[in-house]
Amino acid sequence: MVQKGPRPLVLCGPSGSGKSTLLKRLLKEFPDKFGFSVSHTTRGPRSGEKDGVHYHFTTKEEMMASIARGEFLESATFSGNMYGTSKRAVEEVRRTGKVCVLDIDIEGVKQVKNTDLNPLLVFVMPPSIDELERRLRARNTEHEEALRKRLDTAIREIEFGQQPGNFHIIILNDTVDKAYAELREFITQNVEDKDQDTVADENNSIEK
Ligand SMILES: Nc1ncnc2c1ncn2[C@@H]1O[C@H](COP(=O)(O)OP(=O)(O)OP(=O)(O)O)[C@@H](O)[C@H]1O
């Protein structure tokens, strides 16, 4: 399939590793360069959420049929509701000339690797589990049990992130300034006006 527009960017990493922090900086510096795809979900809309804007609201039956037709890049179920990114949603961002950013977990990354999306794959790595715990506690967004669960998951995610061939680059988020500089450099080297065959693939063999 011939894909138009810049290559999508996947940001993956444990909860609290700093994906949103880095993305916020990127969007601040380049407000018109990046866009997010609109995900599908089978959960009902919350107040103020608009169909086609915040999510594409759909039913379980429709979504499963669509997945079976190969129309989704990745999907997952959280607390009984399905969520996923359709190929069309990414293409819509891409057509505008923006880099489509996907903030997905490792299961999503594994699925995306089996499609023809060919994104740049970035893994954001915390300096240590202890530091990750400190940051999550300081963020103060989770109850103890949820926090424990996130830290347990983080150990598995870091293992996957560090395996050679899983990502084009591993960015250690030690200080935000350093991590951001690294991300910025990687993106400018690999996204700018280049198509599918970029330096990232020449230098790194990414395993499917
Ligand atoms: N280099 C850093 N040094 C210190 N604190 C940081 C650093 N990077 C991020 N933080 C802080 O750590 C917390 C987690 O960061 P952030 O919310 O960006 O993580 P995330 O990967 O987007 O998490 P989630 O997947 O849960 O959305 C935030 O409070 C953020 O301000």
The ligand as an ORCA input file, in Angstrom:
! r2SCAN-3c Opt
* xyz 0 1
  N      12.547     13.643     33.675
  C      11.644     13.793     34.641
  N      12.060     14.120     35.890
  C      11.160     14.255     36.884
  N       9.829     14.106     36.752
  C       9.364     13.781     35.527
  C      10.237     13.599     34.423
  N       9.494     13.280     33.334
  C       8.206     13.257     33.750
  N       8.134     13.570     35.062
  C       6.918     13.614     35.907
  O       6.538     12.257     36.092
  C       5.128     12.130     36.069
  C       4.751     11.129     34.972
  O       4.990     11.688     33.699
  P       3.895     11.608     32.522
  O       2.549     11.912     33.070
  O       4.413     12.426     31.403
  O       4.002     10.045     32.186
  P       3.235      9.158     31.090
  O       4.244      8.224     30.537
  O       2.543     10.050     30.127
  O       2.178      8.375     31.980
  P       0.742      7.700     31.559
  O       1.067      6.569     30.618
  O       0.214      7.203     32.882
  O      -0.089      8.782     30.952
  C       4.558     13.529     35.821
  O       4.134     14.082     37.051
  C       5.738     14.292     35.242
  O       5.679     15.662     35.545
*
